[in-house]
Amino acid sequence: MESLVEIEIQQCDIDKGHQCSACDCPYALAFNRTFGKEADAWVFSGSARFNRDGKRWKVALPLDSMEHIRHYDETGKMQPHRLTIDLSTATAFRAAAAESRGAGDTASSPAG
């Protein structure tokens, strides 16, 4: 899997997004658009979780992204922007099919 991936939060993600929603915020929608709907992305607690290559992955978000999310959750406003995530720092913590939306996330092996 490529290491650096650019995620573009577009105006359509912002317009369709929902405040305080881990699976329908602009970031989750952008992850799904980037990796495909089967990514089933969730964004919360400074990280993004998504399905890829048959596994459920967790990757930390940059600090400025957390600020964008906080501002959006409080105001419903966000400007389109981009972020780069480093998948080499991601952890795969279970098979994608076994993921139950936000339940018991326990990281077990680093992404390669």
N, C-alpha and C positions, 0 to 999 in steps of 0.2 A: 504494500500500500504506500502511495506517495506520502512524504512526510509533511510538507507544508501545503495547506489548503486555504484558499481565500474564500471567505463567506461574505457575500454582499447582501446587506440588509437594504432592500429596495423599498420604494414608496408603497408598492402593492403589499408588501409584508406588514408595513406599518398600518396601512388602511384596513387590512383584514385581521390584524392582531387584536388580542384582548388583554387588557391590563390584568396583572396578577394571575396569569394563566401559564403554567409551566409548559403546556403542550400547544398553546395557541398564541404565544407572544410573538412579536416580530422575529426574534432570534430563532425560535423553534421552526417557524414557517420558512425562514431562510435556510436553515439546515436541511429541512425536508426538500426544499427546492434544489439545493445543491447535491444532496446525496440520493434523492428520490423519495417518494412518499413512504416507501417501506422503511425508511430511516426511523420513523416514529419518534422524532426528536422531542426531548424534554429539556428545558433549561431552568435551572434553579441552583441556589447555594453556590454561585460562582463557577458552575460547571455545566457542560452540555452532555447529554446522554443520547446515544443514537445507535441504530442497528447498521452494521456494515460487515460484509464478508462473513455472514452467518453468526456474528457475535454482537453483544451489546457493549458499546464502548462508552467510556467516561473521559472527558478531556476538560482541563481547567480553562476558564475564559480569562482574557486579559482584564486588568483592573479597570481600564476605561470602558470596556464592555459592560462590566457590572454597574458602572455609573450610568451608562445609557439605559440599562434595564431599570434601575432604581427610578430614574427620572420618568421613564415611560409609565411605570407602575403608578407613580404619584400623579402625573399630569395627563397621560394619554398622548404625549407628544414625543417625537423622536425624529431626527433628521436621517435621511439615508446615509449609510456609511459602510465601510468594509472592515473586516478583521481577518487576521491570518491565524489559523490554529495549527499547532504542531502536533501531528498525529503520533509522532515518535514518543510523545510524553503521555499518550492515552493509555488507559488500562482496559483490558477486556475482562468483564467480570461475570459473564455467563453467556450461554447460547442465546441468540436473538429471540428464538421462539419461546424461551422460558421466561422472558421479561414480563413482569406484571406491573405495568405503569407505576413506577416510583416505589415499589415495595422492596424493602430489604436489600439495598445495594451494597454489596461487599466485593471490593476489588480483589482479584486474585492473581492476575498475570499481566505483565507489561506488554504493550503493543510493540511490534517489531517493525 
